[in-house]
Amino acid sequence: KWKLHLLEPSEKWAGKQPVVEALLNTKPTTPLPWLYDLSADIGETHNVADANPKIVRQLRKLALSFNSRLSTEIRLAYIGK
């Protein structure tokens, strides 16, 4: 239901898609983080972070925990001959 942006999307983030990434054209003018309720706003047009600080804190905590695990538990990809 929720999507949290902790970093601002960029052309590099969107990749070199043949179609322009919609979010790049509709970035909020408010400071990060941005929170969207995808069940009500699939287009990510209404930042609801200020109205949902508890959700922002919960998702940020999960993201930081996951990022920490990625950094410490990263495994090299298998490269066959």
C-alpha positions as CSV (number, residue, x, y, z in Angstrom):
1,K,0.0,0.0,0.0
2,W,2.8,2.5,0.9
3,K,5.8,3.6,-1.1
4,L,8.5,5.7,0.5
5,H,11.1,7.7,-1.4
6,L,14.2,8.4,0.6
7,L,16.2,9.6,-2.4
8,E,15.1,11.8,-5.2
9,P,14.6,9.8,-8.5
10,S,16.9,10.8,-11.3
11,E,17.4,9.9,-15.0
12,K,20.1,7.4,-13.8
13,W,17.6,5.8,-11.4
14,A,14.9,5.6,-14.2
15,G,17.3,4.1,-16.6
16,K,17.4,4.8,-20.3
17,Q,13.8,3.9,-21.0
18,P,12.2,4.6,-24.3
19,V,9.3,6.2,-22.4
20,V,10.0,9.1,-20.1
21,E,9.6,8.1,-16.5
22,A,6.5,9.8,-15.3
23,L,7.7,10.5,-11.7
24,L,10.6,12.5,-13.0
25,N,8.2,15.1,-14.4
26,T,6.0,15.2,-11.3
27,K,8.5,15.4,-8.4
28,P,7.1,17.1,-5.3
29,T,8.5,20.4,-4.3
30,T,8.5,19.3,-0.7
31,P,11.6,18.0,0.9
32,L,12.2,14.2,1.1
33,P,11.0,11.8,2.2
34,W,8.0,11.4,0.0
35,L,5.3,8.9,0.9
36,Y,2.6,7.7,-1.4
37,D,-0.5,5.5,-0.7
38,L,-0.5,3.4,-3.9
39,S,-3.9,2.0,-3.2
40,A,-5.4,5.5,-3.7
41,D,-2.7,7.2,-5.8
42,I,-1.0,4.7,-8.2
43,G,0.4,7.7,-10.2
44,E,2.3,9.0,-7.1
45,T,0.9,12.5,-7.4
46,H,0.1,13.3,-3.8
47,N,2.9,13.2,-1.2
48,V,1.3,12.2,2.1
49,A,4.4,12.0,4.3
50,D,3.4,15.0,6.5
51,A,0.0,13.4,7.3
52,N,1.6,10.0,8.1
53,P,4.8,10.5,10.1
54,K,4.4,7.1,11.9
55,I,4.3,5.3,8.6
56,V,7.4,7.3,7.4
57,R,9.3,6.3,10.5
58,Q,8.4,2.6,10.2
59,L,9.3,2.4,6.5
60,R,12.5,4.4,7.0
61,K,13.5,2.0,9.8
62,L,12.8,-1.0,7.6
63,A,14.7,0.5,4.7
64,L,17.8,1.3,6.8
65,S,17.8,-2.2,8.3
66,F,17.5,-3.8,4.9
67,N,20.3,-1.5,3.6
68,S,22.5,-2.5,6.5
69,R,21.9,-6.2,5.8
70,L,22.7,-5.7,2.1
71,S,26.0,-4.0,3.0
72,T,27.1,-6.7,5.5
73,E,25.7,-9.8,3.9
74,I,26.3,-9.1,0.2
75,R,27.4,-12.2,-1.8
76,L,29.4,-12.1,-5.0
77,A,27.4,-13.3,-8.0
78,Y,28.5,-16.6,-9.4
79,I,30.4,-16.3,-12.7
80,G,30.6,-19.5,-14.6
81,K,33.3,-20.3,-17.1
